Amino acid sequence: MHCTIGVDLGGQSVKLAAVDETGTIRVRRQAKVDAGQSAAFLTRQIIDEIWQIVGDARTAGLEPCAIGMVMPGYMDPERTRLVFAANFPTLNGTSFLADVKAASPLPIEFDADSNAAAMAEYRFGAGRGVDRLIVVAVGTGIGGGVVLNGRIPRIRQHIAGSLGHVIVNAKGPRCKCGARGCVEAMASGPVLEALAARLADEQPSSRLASLRAERGRITGVEIAEALAVDDPPAVQAVAECGWWLGAGVASWNVIYAPTKVLIAGGIASLGEPLIAAVRKGFAEVGQPTMVPAVQIDRAAFVADAGVIGAAALAMPDRD
């Protein structure tokens, strides 16, 4: 059986999967990534992981035919060079993409992780057949992918605009991109974790504070556990970050007029409390005449959207 290899390079890890034509992951791998490492180091690591997943797929009786690799940041229009990636400063302006392509064991195509998440949902997930779809991938950063009538619009370089860097709070904190008050600076995974930690400090008897004392950290895992028992700091942190994400949806809405917006990425595992907060922010900020026309839901693939979409972008009949 033929399959396509999807590679999703994020700020903290690289996920790889052999994906069949139905969008099902047949084999997977994951490795930690240090985004501060040199371009040469990261190139070697990615190539080693690609060779491993190709071998694992063949051992499982699959025949990989192509590779789709996605990551955050801006590529040139031909997608041959990484121009700027806020979460991968050592790769900016380097020959990283060309070097990976030259060493790849199979034909490889590059795209944005935001495009991948959108295509995964459009072809195989909760956005299947939706004419005007936005998929918001929330993790280390925030990316927004758009599918219009089955195609990915490429307005700026290779993406439909940098949706995670739309400004929603002009007096807000400085973002890694250099601007102030971007959606990413208000609602990304690290922002949620930092806010939850501060609220746990203020409420030392909370479940969230107890979990940090036990484990020495607050991540999305601890927030989810505390949220499950309605722990006030977790509830407040999710409500605030979700509200700002909803404000971002309101801004994107006046440009693309989506009929559906799906929340993907690791943060989507927080479930209905997050989705409800996004809807609330959107309803309070968005144009009242447009709000009822937009459905906001959780994406089907959550953490796997990037890697499935990466494979989908390299499959036949792609954008």
VOPAGU-2260 file (C-alpha; in pm, 1 decimal, decimal comma):
REM VOPAGU-2260
SITE   aa  ch    i         X         Y         Z
SITE  MET   A    0       0,0       0,0       0,0
SITE  HIS   A    1     126,8     344,7     -93,1
SITE  CYS   A    2     153,1     614,3     170,1
SITE  THR   A    3     282,3     968,0     206,8
SITE  ILE   A    4     520,4    1081,3     479,3
SITE  GLY   A    5     418,0    1387,2     676,6
SITE  VAL   A    6     677,4    1585,2     872,2
SITE  ASP   A    7     563,0    1857,3    1112,2
SITE  LEU   A    8     851,3    2061,9    1253,2
SITE  GLY   A    9     746,4    2264,1    1555,9
SITE  GLY   A   10     927,9    2477,7    1807,9
SITE  GLN   A   11     968,2    2193,3    2058,6
SITE  SER   A   12     937,8    1872,1    1857,4
SITE  VAL   A   13     927,4    1714,8    1513,6
SITE  LYS   A   14     641,7    1476,1    1438,6
SITE  LEU   A   15     656,1    1231,8    1150,3
SITE  ALA   A   16     394,2     990,8    1018,8
SITE  ALA   A   17     321,3     755,3     732,3
SITE  VAL   A   18     -29,7     850,5     620,6
SITE  ASP   A   19    -249,1     649,7     384,9
SITE  GLU   A   20    -490,7     788,5     124,7
SITE  THR   A   21    -777,3     802,2     377,2
SITE  GLY   A   22    -580,4    1031,1     608,6
SITE  THR   A   23    -511,4     753,6     859,5
SITE  ILE   A   24    -175,2     749,3    1035,6
SITE  ARG   A   25     -23,8     404,2     991,5
SITE  VAL   A   26     319,4     463,6    1149,3
SITE  ARG   A   27     443,6     756,3    1357,8
SITE  ARG   A   28     756,2     897,3    1520,1
SITE  GLN   A   29     831,2    1200,2    1735,9
SITE  ALA   A   30    1153,3    1359,1    1860,9
SITE  LYS   A   31    1236,2    1660,4    2073,9
SITE  VAL   A   32    1380,1    1962,6    1894,4
SITE  ASP   A   33    1599,7    2240,3    2028,9
SITE  ALA   A   34    1509,7    2541,1    1815,7
SITE  GLY   A   35    1827,9    2717,6    1924,2
SITE  GLN   A   36    2052,2    2463,1    1753,2
SITE  SER   A   37    2234,8    2551,2    1432,2
SITE  ALA   A   38    2083,9    2500,5    1088,0
SITE  ALA   A   39    2336,4    2223,8    1019,4
SITE  PHE   A   40    2241,1    2038,9    1338,2
SITE  LEU   A   41    1867,7    2067,5    1270,2
SITE  THR   A   42    1915,6    1954,6     909,9
SITE  ARG   A   43    2095,4    1639,0    1024,0
SITE  GLN   A   44    1830,8    1567,3    1285,4
SITE  ILE   A   45    1541,3    1605,4    1040,6
SITE  ILE   A   46    1708,2    1390,0     775,2
SITE  ASP   A   47    1784,7    1118,6    1031,4
SITE  GLU   A   48    1421,7    1117,0    1143,3
SITE  ILE   A   49    1296,2    1104,5     782,5
SITE  TRP   A   50    1513,1     803,0     705,3
SITE  GLN   A   51    1383,8     634,5    1021,3
SITE  ILE   A   52    1014,4     688,0     937,7
SITE  VAL   A   53    1066,5     571,5     579,5
SITE  GLY   A   54    1228,0     255,2     711,3
SITE  ASP   A   55     954,6     204,2     971,2
SITE  ALA   A   56     687,1     245,5     702,8
SITE  ARG   A   57     851,1     -12,0     476,7
SITE  THR   A   58     884,2    -254,0     766,1
SITE  ALA   A   59     508,5    -214,2     818,9
SITE  GLY   A   60     443,0    -313,7     457,2
SITE  LEU   A   61     388,1      37,6     324,8
SITE  GLU   A   62     555,3     204,1      29,3
SITE  PRO   A   63     623,9     576,0      85,6
SITE  CYS   A   64     600,8     774,6    -238,1
SITE  ALA   A   65     652,3    1137,2    -131,0
SITE  ILE   A   66     712,7    1362,5     167,5
SITE  GLY   A   67     536,2    1676,3     279,1
SITE  MET   A   68     718,9    1882,7     540,3
SITE  VAL   A   69     569,4    2180,8     719,7
SITE  MET   A   70     691,8    2429,9     975,4
SITE  PRO   A   71     609,8    2777,2    1106,4
SITE  GLY   A   72     740,9    3087,3     935,0
SITE  TYR   A   73     764,5    3250,5     594,7
SITE  MET   A   74     913,0    3081,6     290,0
SITE  ASP   A   75     979,9    3242,6     -44,5
SITE  PRO   A   76     700,9    3210,3    -305,9
SITE  GLU   A   77     863,2    2899,6    -456,3
SITE  ARG   A   78     899,4    2748,2    -107,1
SITE  THR   A   79    1269,7    2685,7    -156,6
SITE  ARG   A   80    1409,9    2909,8     118,7
SITE  LEU   A   81    1303,7    2995,6     472,1
SITE  VAL   A   82    1282,6    3374,1     491,8
SITE  PHE   A   83    1177,7    3420,8     855,1
SITE  ALA   A   84    1060,4    3195,9    1138,1
SITE  ALA   A   85    1020,1    3360,2    1477,5
SITE  ASN   A   86    1047,6    3026,8    1660,1
SITE  PHE   A   87    1353,5    2909,5    1461,1
SITE  PRO   A   88    1592,8    3206,5    1461,0
SITE  THR   A   89    1896,3    3002,5    1350,6
SITE  LEU   A   90    1720,9    2897,0    1030,1
SITE  ASN   A   91    1630,4    3243,9     906,3
SITE  GLY   A   92    1780,8    3314,0     566,6
SITE  THR   A   93    1967,5    2982,7     554,3
SITE  SER   A   94    1968,9    2704,4     295,9
SITE  PHE   A   95    1787,9    2474,9     540,7
SITE  LEU   A   96    1508,2    2380,1     299,4
SITE  ALA   A   97    1746,0    2320,0       9,7
SITE  ASP   A   98    1974,7    2110,5     230,6
SITE  VAL   A   99    1688,6    1893,7     354,8
SITE  LYS   A  100    1562,8    1850,9      -1,4
SITE  ALA   A  101    1904,2    1749,0    -128,7
SITE  ALA   A  102    1940,9    1480,6     139,4
SITE  SER   A  103    1584,5    1351,6     134,1
SITE  PRO   A  104    1533,3     989,1      26,0
SITE  LEU   A  105    1206,6    1081,3    -153,1
SITE  PRO   A  106    1061,4    1382,6    -337,7
SITE  ILE   A  107     979,8    1641,6     -73,5
SITE  GLU   A  108     765,6    1953,0     -70,8
SITE  PHE   A  109     760,1    2227,6     191,0
SITE  ASP   A  110     472,9    2435,9     318,5
SITE  ALA   A  111     347,8    2623,5     622,1
SITE  ASP   A  112     217,4    2429,7     921,5
SITE  SER   A  113     -92,4    2649,5     916,9
SITE  ASN   A  114    -170,2    2541,1     559,9
SITE  ALA   A  115    -120,0    2178,8     662,2
SITE  ALA   A  116    -368,4    2197,1     948,2
SITE  ALA   A  117    -627,6    2352,8     721,0
SITE  MET   A  118    -581,0    2094,3     446,8
SITE  ALA   A  119    -597,2    1804,4     693,5
SITE  GLU   A  120    -935,1    1920,6     820,2
SITE  TYR   A  121   -1065,1    2004,9     472,1
SITE  ARG   A  122    -973,4    1670,6     318,8
SITE  PHE   A  123   -1023,5    1432,2     608,2
SITE  GLY   A  124   -1163,0    1605,5     916,7
SITE  ALA   A  125   -1423,1    1839,4    1063,4
SITE  GLY   A  126   -1394,1    2082,2     770,7
SITE  ARG   A  127   -1457,1    1828,6     497,7
SITE  GLY   A  128   -1629,4    1998,9     206,0
SITE  VAL   A  129   -1655,7    2341,0     376,1
SITE  ASP   A  130   -1620,1    2611,5     110,6
SITE  ARG   A  131   -1473,4    2878,9     338,1
SITE  LEU   A  132   -1267,1    2726,8     618,7
SITE  ILE   A  133   -1015,8    2860,6     871,0
SITE  VAL   A  134    -818,3    2624,7    1092,7
SITE  VAL   A  135    -632,0    2780,6    1385,5
SITE  ALA   A  136    -334,9    2575,2    1506,3
SITE  VAL   A  137    -238,7    2679,0    1859,7
SITE  GLY   A  138      85,2    2553,6    2008,5
SITE  THR   A  139     421,9    2721,0    2068,3
SITE  GLY   A  140     289,5    2981,8    1826,3
SITE  ILE   A  141     -39,2    3041,3    1648,5
SITE  GLY   A  142     -94,5    2977,4    1280,9
SITE  GLY   A  143    -411,5    3020,4    1082,2
SITE  GLY   A  144    -466,2    2822,4     763,5
SITE  VAL   A  145    -735,0    2907,7     510,1
SITE  VAL   A  146    -907,2    2694,5     245,9
SITE  LEU   A  147   -1134,1    2870,4      -2,8
SITE  ASN   A  148   -1325,9    2647,9    -243,1
SITE  GLY   A  149   -1075,2    2367,6    -199,0
SITE  ARG   A  150    -764,1    2577,4    -250,2
SITE  ILE   A  151    -513,5    2749,1     -22,8
SITE  PRO   A  152    -490,2    3121,6    -102,6
SITE  ARG   A  153    -129,2    3237,9    -111,4
SITE  ILE   A  154    -151,7    3610,0     -47,3
SITE  ARG   A  155     179,4    3675,1     121,9
SITE  GLN   A  156     460,7    3449,2       4,0
SITE  HIS   A  157     304,5    3102,4      48,8
SITE  ILE   A  158      31,1    3168,3     305,1
SITE  ALA   A  159    -302,5    3346,2     335,1
SITE  GLY   A  160    -150,7    3615,3     553,1
SITE  SER   A  161       8,8    3564,2     894,1
SITE  LEU   A  162    -307,1    3517,7    1093,9
SITE  GLY   A  163    -128,5    3449,7    1422,8
SITE  HIS   A  164      27,8    3794,0    1400,6
SITE  VAL   A  165    -289,7    3992,8    1348,7
SITE  ILE   A  166    -284,6    4258,3    1621,0
SITE  VAL   A  167    -573,9    4236,3    1866,3
SITE  ASN   A  168    -431,9    4438,5    2156,6
SITE  ALA   A  169    -227,5    4737,0    2041,6
SITE  LYS   A  170    -102,1    4799,8    2395,4
SITE  GLY   A  171     -36,9    4434,9    2468,4
SITE  PRO   A  172     293,6    4252,4    2518,6
SITE  ARG   A  173     564,3    4239,3    2254,5
SITE  CYS   A  174     548,7    3929,3    2031,5
SITE  LYS   A  175     848,4    3729,5    1908,0
SITE  CYS   A  176     778,4    3871,6    1562,8
SITE  GLY   A  177     852,7    4221,2    1694,6
SITE  ALA   A  178     498,4    4357,2    1684,1
SITE  ARG   A  179     286,7    4428,6    1990,6
SITE  GLY   A  180     -32,1    4252,8    2094,3
SITE  CYS   A  181     -52,2    3983,1    1824,5
SITE  VAL   A  182    -297,9    3697,6    1874,4
SITE  GLU   A  183       8,4    3478,7    1934,6
SITE  ALA   A  184     129,0    3710,3    2210,8
SITE  MET   A  185    -211,2    3690,5    2380,5
SITE  ALA   A  186    -324,4    3330,2    2337,1
SITE  SER   A  187     -46,4    3085,5    2243,0
SITE  GLY   A  188      46,2    2779,8    2448,5
SITE  PRO   A  189     338,5    2945,2    2632,3
SITE  VAL   A  190     120,4    3249,2    2710,4
SITE  LEU   A  191    -147,4    3022,2    2857,2
SITE  GLU   A  192     111,1    2837,5    3067,4
SITE  ALA   A  193     264,6    3161,6    3195,4
SITE  LEU   A  194     -75,7    3305,7    3286,4
SITE  ALA   A  195    -174,5    2983,3    3461,2
SITE  ALA   A  196     151,0    2988,1    3660,4
SITE  ARG   A  197      90,7    3347,6    3771,6
SITE  LEU   A  198    -265,6    3267,8    3876,5
SITE  ALA   A  199    -142,4    2960,0    4065,4
SITE  ASP   A  200      99,5    3187,4    4254,2
SITE  GLU   A  201    -194,3    3406,5    4353,0
SITE  GLN   A  202    -400,8    3106,2    4465,2
SITE  PRO   A  203    -155,8    2869,0    4641,7
SITE  SER   A  204    -434,7    2641,6    4767,6
SITE  SER   A  205    -556,2    2570,2    4414,0
SITE  ARG   A  206    -529,9    2235,1    4239,5
SITE  LEU   A  207    -304,1    2395,2    3979,0
SITE  ALA   A  208     -60,8    2510,9    4247,8
SITE  SER   A  209     -67,3    2161,6    4398,3
SITE  LEU   A  210      12,8    2001,1    4063,5
SITE  ARG   A  211     306,5    2236,4    4015,7
SITE  ALA   A  212     437,7    2151,8    4360,4
SITE  GLU   A  213     418,1    1780,5    4274,3
SITE  ARG   A  214     569,6    1802,6    3925,0
SITE  GLY   A  215     775,6    2119,5    3928,1
SITE  ARG   A  216     600,5    2273,9    3628,3
SITE  ILE   A  217     275,5    2389,7    3473,2
SITE  THR   A  218     213,4    2275,5    3118,0
SITE  GLY   A  219     -98,2    2207,1    2917,2
SITE  VAL   A  220    -122,5    1868,2    3090,2
SITE  GLU   A  221    -148,3    2023,6    3436,0
SITE  ILE   A  222    -388,3    2291,7    3313,0
SITE  ALA   A  223    -615,0    2024,5    3162,3
SITE  GLU   A  224    -615,9    1823,2    3486,3
SITE  ALA   A  225    -700,2    2128,7    3693,1
SITE  LEU   A  226    -961,1    2240,4    3441,7
SITE  ALA   A  227   -1135,2    1902,8    3470,4
SITE  VAL   A  228   -1218,5    1980,5    3835,4
SITE  ASP   A  229   -1309,4    2345,2    3764,6
SITE  ASP   A  230   -1000,6    2473,6    3944,6
SITE  PRO   A  231   -1034,2    2856,1    3941,9
SITE  PRO   A  232    -682,9    2947,1    3811,8
SITE  ALA   A  233    -711,3    2698,6    3526,3
SITE  VAL   A  234   -1063,4    2812,6    3441,9
SITE  GLN   A  235    -956,6    3177,9    3442,2
SITE  ALA   A  236    -643,5    3120,7    3232,5
SITE  VAL   A  237    -832,0    2924,1    2967,6
SITE  ALA   A  238   -1115,5    3177,0    2961,9
SITE  GLU   A  239    -878,2    3470,3    2911,8
SITE  CYS   A  240    -659,1    3315,7    2643,2
SITE  GLY   A  241    -962,4    3171,3    2467,1
SITE  TRP   A  242   -1128,5    3513,5    2465,9
SITE  TRP   A  243    -826,4    3669,0    2293,5
SITE  LEU   A  244    -825,8    3388,7    2038,9
SITE  GLY   A  245   -1190,6    3472,9    1972,5
SITE  ALA   A  246   -1088,7    3833,3    1914,6
SITE  GLY   A  247    -847,9    3703,5    1652,7
SITE  VAL   A  248   -1129,7    3510,4    1486,7
SITE  ALA   A  249   -1329,5    3834,6    1472,4
SITE  SER   A  250   -1046,0    4005,4    1286,1
SITE  TRP   A  251    -997,5    3718,7    1039,6
SITE  ASN   A  252   -1371,6    3701,5     981,8
SITE  VAL   A  253   -1396,0    4041,1     813,7
SITE  ILE   A  254   -1130,0    3934,2     563,2
SITE  TYR   A  255   -1224,4    3575,7     477,2
SITE  ALA   A  256   -1588,1    3544,7     593,3
SITE  PRO   A  257   -1546,6    3177,2     690,1
SITE  THR   A  258   -1848,1    2957,8     750,0
SITE  LYS   A  259   -1647,9    2742,3     990,2
SITE  VAL   A  260   -1344,8    2803,2    1215,8
SITE  LEU   A  261   -1175,5    2501,6    1372,1
SITE  ILE   A  262    -936,3    2510,0    1668,6
SITE  ALA   A  263    -642,9    2268,9    1633,1
SITE  GLY   A  264    -305,3    2215,5    1798,5
SITE  GLY   A  265    -224,9    2090,2    2145,5
SITE  ILE   A  266    -433,3    2356,1    2318,9
SITE  ALA   A  267    -749,7    2220,6    2154,5
SITE  SER   A  268    -726,9    1920,1    2388,9
SITE  LEU   A  269    -862,8    2153,5    2658,3
SITE  GLY   A  270   -1197,2    2092,1    2492,7
SITE  GLU   A  271   -1527,3    2271,3    2539,8
SITE  PRO   A  272   -1414,0    2527,6    2802,6
SITE  LEU   A  273   -1163,7    2662,8    2549,4
SITE  ILE   A  274   -1408,0    2651,8    2257,7
SITE  ALA   A  275   -1671,6    2829,6    2466,1
SITE  ALA   A  276   -1420,6    3103,3    2553,8
SITE  VAL   A  277   -1328,9    3148,3    2186,8
SITE  ARG   A  278   -1695,6    3177,6    2093,3
SITE  LYS   A  279   -1747,5    3433,9    2370,7
SITE  GLY   A  280   -1455,9    3647,9    2256,7
SITE  PHE   A  281   -1572,6    3630,6    1896,6
SITE  ALA   A  282   -1930,8    3722,1    1988,2
SITE  GLU   A  283   -1821,9    4019,5    2201,3
SITE  VAL   A  284   -1568,7    4157,3    1951,8
SITE  GLY   A  285   -1699,5    4055,0    1608,2
SITE  GLN   A  286   -1946,2    4236,0    1385,5
SITE  PRO   A  287   -2292,4    4140,3    1515,0
SITE  THR   A  288   -2432,2    4079,9    1167,7
SITE  MET   A  289   -2153,9    3833,2    1085,1
SITE  VAL   A  290   -2118,3    3639,7    1410,2
SITE  PRO   A  291   -2423,3    3409,6    1362,6
SITE  ALA   A  292   -2291,3    3290,1    1024,9
SITE  VAL   A  293   -1971,0    3142,8    1169,0
SITE  GLN   A  294   -1947,9    2805,8    1340,4
SITE  ILE   A  295   -1654,7    2760,4    1581,5
SITE  ASP   A  296   -1563,6    2403,8    1675,2
SITE  ARG   A  297   -1276,5    2183,6    1779,3
SITE  ALA   A  298   -1073,4    2037,3    1495,2
SITE  ALA   A  299   -1094,0    1664,1    1434,8
SITE  PHE   A  300    -721,8    1594,2    1450,9
SITE  VAL   A  301    -610,8    1827,0    1731,5
SITE  ALA   A  302    -237,9    1752,8    1777,4
SITE  ASP   A  303    -213,0    1546,7    1455,3
SITE  ALA   A  304    -344,9    1815,9    1220,5
SITE  GLY   A  305       2,6    1930,9    1116,1
SITE  VAL   A  306     147,0    1592,4    1034,5
SITE  ILE   A  307    -165,0    1463,4     854,0
SITE  GLY   A  308    -191,8    1788,9     662,2
SITE  ALA   A  309     175,4    1777,1     568,7
SITE  ALA   A  310     113,2    1438,5     409,6
SITE  ALA   A  311    -209,1    1563,1     247,2
SITE  LEU   A  312     -25,1    1852,8      82,0
SITE  ALA   A  313     209,1    1606,0     -88,5
SITE  MET   A  314     -71,6    1375,2    -203,2
SITE  PRO   A  315    -222,5    1388,4    -555,0
SITE  ASP   A  316    -491,0    1654,2    -618,7
SITE  ARG   A  317    -342,3    1890,5    -361,7
SITE  ASP   A  318    -317,6    2268,0    -383,1
